[in-house]
């Protein structure tokens, strides 16, 4: 499966190589962002490693979203299909309700 975020990962990796915490750069943010791109590319182990590096570099997990790649027991993509099905069913109900309203209106007019 081709990696979609290789360019972003390479750019962030270059930034990480340029900066250190001593230079006042938020290194945790770079690791966190790169980890998220690894996560999007289904590179879960690399994502977890970067998340751990981000924590070690000063990531405040109470302030920044806790992505599921940091937890080995969950995978975000497992929740995407049920969410899509739910949205589809709600949309179907709304369309059906509008259809019933239109049909009732037409029936009353032609009556």
Secondary structure as a PSIPRED ss2 file (coil, helix, strand):
# PSIPRED VFORMAT (PSIPRED V4.0)

   1 X C   1.000  0.000  0.000
   2 X C   1.000  0.000  0.000
   3 X C   1.000  0.000  0.000
   4 X C   1.000  0.000  0.000
   5 X C   1.000  0.000  0.000
   6 X H   0.000  1.000  0.000
   7 X H   0.000  1.000  0.000
   8 X H   0.000  1.000  0.000
   9 X H   0.000  1.000  0.000
  10 X H   0.000  1.000  0.000
  11 X H   0.000  1.000  0.000
  12 X H   0.000  1.000  0.000
  13 X H   0.000  1.000  0.000
  14 X H   0.000  1.000  0.000
  15 X H   0.000  1.000  0.000
  16 X H   0.000  1.000  0.000
  17 X H   0.000  1.000  0.000
  18 X H   0.000  1.000  0.000
  19 X C   1.000  0.000  0.000
  20 X C   1.000  0.000  0.000
  21 X H   0.000  1.000  0.000
  22 X H   0.000  1.000  0.000
  23 X H   0.000  1.000  0.000
  24 X C   1.000  0.000  0.000
  25 X C   1.000  0.000  0.000
  26 X C   1.000  0.000  0.000
  27 X H   0.000  1.000  0.000
  28 X H   0.000  1.000  0.000
  29 X H   0.000  1.000  0.000
  30 X H   0.000  1.000  0.000
  31 X H   0.000  1.000  0.000
  32 X H   0.000  1.000  0.000
  33 X H   0.000  1.000  0.000
  34 X H   0.000  1.000  0.000
  35 X H   0.000  1.000  0.000
  36 X H   0.000  1.000  0.000
  37 X H   0.000  1.000  0.000
  38 X H   0.000  1.000  0.000
  39 X H   0.000  1.000  0.000
  40 X H   0.000  1.000  0.000
  41 X C   1.000  0.000  0.000
  42 X C   1.000  0.000  0.000
  43 X C   1.000  0.000  0.000
  44 X H   0.000  1.000  0.000
  45 X H   0.000  1.000  0.000
  46 X H   0.000  1.000  0.000
  47 X H   0.000  1.000  0.000
  48 X H   0.000  1.000  0.000
  49 X H   0.000  1.000  0.000
  50 X H   0.000  1.000  0.000
  51 X H   0.000  1.000  0.000
  52 X H   0.000  1.000  0.000
  53 X H   0.000  1.000  0.000
  54 X H   0.000  1.000  0.000
  55 X H   0.000  1.000  0.000
  56 X H   0.000  1.000  0.000
  57 X C   1.000  0.000  0.000
  58 X C   1.000  0.000  0.000
  59 X C   1.000  0.000  0.000
  60 X C   1.000  0.000  0.000
  61 X C   1.000  0.000  0.000
  62 X C   1.000  0.000  0.000
  63 X C   1.000  0.000  0.000
  64 X C   1.000  0.000  0.000
  65 X C   1.000  0.000  0.000
  66 X C   1.000  0.000  0.000
  67 X C   1.000  0.000  0.000
  68 X H   0.000  1.000  0.000
  69 X H   0.000  1.000  0.000
  70 X H   0.000  1.000  0.000
  71 X C   1.000  0.000  0.000
  72 X C   1.000  0.000  0.000
  73 X C   1.000  0.000  0.000
  74 X C   1.000  0.000  0.000
  75 X C   1.000  0.000  0.000
  76 X C   1.000  0.000  0.000
  77 X H   0.000  1.000  0.000
  78 X H   0.000  1.000  0.000
  79 X H   0.000  1.000  0.000
  80 X H   0.000  1.000  0.000
  81 X H   0.000  1.000  0.000
  82 X H   0.000  1.000  0.000
  83 X H   0.000  1.000  0.000
  84 X H   0.000  1.000  0.000
  85 X H   0.000  1.000  0.000
  86 X H   0.000  1.000  0.000
  87 X H   0.000  1.000  0.000
  88 X H   0.000  1.000  0.000
  89 X H   0.000  1.000  0.000
  90 X H   0.000  1.000  0.000
  91 X H   0.000  1.000  0.000
  92 X H   0.000  1.000  0.000
  93 X H   0.000  1.000  0.000
  94 X H   0.000  1.000  0.000
  95 X H   0.000  1.000  0.000
  96 X H   0.000  1.000  0.000
  97 X H   0.000  1.000  0.000
  98 X H   0.000  1.000  0.000
  99 X H   0.000  1.000  0.000
 100 X H   0.000  1.000  0.000
 101 X H   0.000  1.000  0.000
 102 X H   0.000  1.000  0.000
 103 X H   0.000  1.000  0.000
 104 X H   0.000  1.000  0.000
 105 X H   0.000  1.000  0.000
 106 X H   0.000  1.000  0.000
 107 X H   0.000  1.000  0.000
 108 X H   0.000  1.000  0.000
 109 X H   0.000  1.000  0.000
 110 X H   0.000  1.000  0.000
 111 X C   1.000  0.000  0.000
